[in-house]
Amino acid sequence: MKNRVRATLLLTAIVIISGIVSGTLLAAEVAPGVQVHGYMQNRFYSAPGSTGQFRSERISISSSAALPNNSNAYVELYYHPWATNQASGIYLESAYYESPLGEGKIRIGKGRRMTFGITPSYPNRKTSNYGLVGEAMTQDRAQGIQYMYQKGELDFGIMLQTAYRIGVRYAGEVPGDTDRNVTHQVGHLSFRDAGAGGGSPSRYNSKLGVSTRLGGKWKGGLKAGASLYLGKLDDEDLKNLRGDTGFTLLRPRNPLAPSVTVDPLLPGTTDTTQRVWGIDLTYQPPSGFVFTGEYFDAEVSELEYKAWYATVGYVMPKGWKMFARYGRQDMDTPITNNPLTWDTRQLSISLVQPLNKGLWLQYEWERNSENSGNGNVKNDIFFVELFSGF
């Protein structure tokens, strides 16, 4: 409770300070190169195990500053009111400095990984939820040094980063509804930024990783590329994979048998391999039909698995948008009572209704299914989201 009170006071202070700064800039133009932005996502959920409930999903406050020599600094904080970790819901989404370097640009700090696959920013992922494959491969932020270069059709990026943790995300989750989620969500293996709770205990990986992507951009909204990520697991990752005493991160509760102890994922493993390669394709004109797709092949210690998705959509000239995405994560391992060994599938349908500038409603349904070897989990979800930004 004390942590939540401190978090609430901190967020309130950030909002007040941001408002004061914004007002000062507008009235006196003391620092015209500084901009403050923010947004909120408020949702109504309907799902098995729930009679319907409202949630403040996310509140974001960000500030950018134009600096000399065409450089800039950017900071963004997320607040998840329903969270019980992450300093009671506050998460440092981004904090970086970016500057031209040669014919490209360099970014130093924490933020979106721009050098691997399709960066799942809000416009890129189409749906409001990231989706099964995005959660597994590209959602979490990265910390390190990125270099991005584009010349003509060529698009290249490389990053030296703190290696990702091996962690868990959940299909069918209603954020904050702990009791309901026990029997209505399914964990799947994901790459995690330890600052978001990806370690046990939550701390950063002691190893380094490299991400790189080579692609092209062509007229008409067509993009394609190939990506590679190479990292290393550290001792803590291995302990979680083996299920050593006190390390239970990779043993998420089985929703079909919540009281049964879940088996370790890779008993006895000592292999520190962490490798992913992938390809991506995007077709996104200003309006009309759009398409995005990605395929990933991953190796984590002695575990090999694959994930892919395809999204099709239609953007109307007046702003309405419709999207459908099918994704799956296939685990190349025998099925046990540990949900991380299950193959997972997800079908997402989303409709966006524009209301005003920076204001829209999004209606979204997820059909989730898993190959558990022992029945089905009722973990489909539907929500209506009001997005409001400034």
Phi, psi and omega in degrees: 000318179298319178298320180293321178297315178298320180296318179297316178297321180295315179297319178301317179297320179297315180298315180297314180297318179299319178296318178297316179298314180300314180298319179298317181294319181291322184278319189244349182051046179295318179223081186296346179277358181260133178231142177241132179226167177192166175203163176228146171238111177249129188234155165243122182258142169227125185199157175305137182087001180224140179273006183105132182204150177267144179219136163277103188288314186200142172234130182237136172233127181225155179217136177235148181226126174282128184242170182302157176062037177060026176262169179205160176237147185218135177224136177219135176244137171256146171232120176256102185300336184272350189287149177247000175235205179052050182053045180061042169106349181269130184226129176282102182285316182212146171199095185214162174243135183231137184209149173299144176213111185062230178265006178236208178215153181243140178234127183239124179132209184247140176171197177302141175276109184270001191244024181204122176060205176267112180300120190278054173294169187305311180294327184289324186275349175071302176282164177287313174288148183295326184095161186304310185286320177300317178299323184284326194241324193229354189292313190289149181289166179231151181239126181159215182237123178247141172235127183236137186221135174220130177216115185064236180273347184284138180225119185222144176208148177214145183220134167259121191222162166296128184300148178289149168283157168266119186220199187226139163235171192231131173270132179089012183283137165257107188306128176091344181268077187299315183296315180295320186292339181306320183245009185223024173220153183232124179285145173222151185294137183215155169274129188233143165282122186299334177297344178261013179098024184272000180241168178216096001290163185288104174210169185283151175299142181274004181251169176250155177226164178232130174243140177210149179217138175235125183206193180216155176233129183235164180298148179093001176092018181264130178223150176205156180191169175232139187231157177215135173234129178234125178217193178220141171280146174255184185301323182292320175300315181297320178297322177291320178297320180281340184075035179301160180306125180088355181242096188242009185304318184265028174231063183293152183301138176279114184293342178275344178210072189299335183269355183269136177293130184276141181292149172299155182283311181224079181302133174081359185291147174230002183285126184259016182297138174214103187215136176220134168235155183200165174231154181216155180214133179225135170231113189216082173286169181302327176209170183096203184285141178230157179212138169222146177203148178217149175228133181230141173239119188240149173226119179234111185055237180265009182258128175244139179205165184229151177214141178204161175207161173222132179239130173239149182200174178220125179253118182276150181303331182270006172108343175294146181222143177228135182220149172223133182225134173241129180221159179207153176231115185253119183264122181272068182204151177301143180287130173234190177278004174273116183304339181290349176268355185274140169289139183235150180227151177209129172246124181242132176239130185220139177231128181250125180248110179289140178245317181195179178297124181071017183218123177205162173255140177232124179256124188219135179233135177240126173256110184251141176212155185217151174262086184273342186078002185209038177108179184252148175260133178275087185230031170286152176221152173225138175214155171245127184242133169259114178261125178226128184223161177220000000 
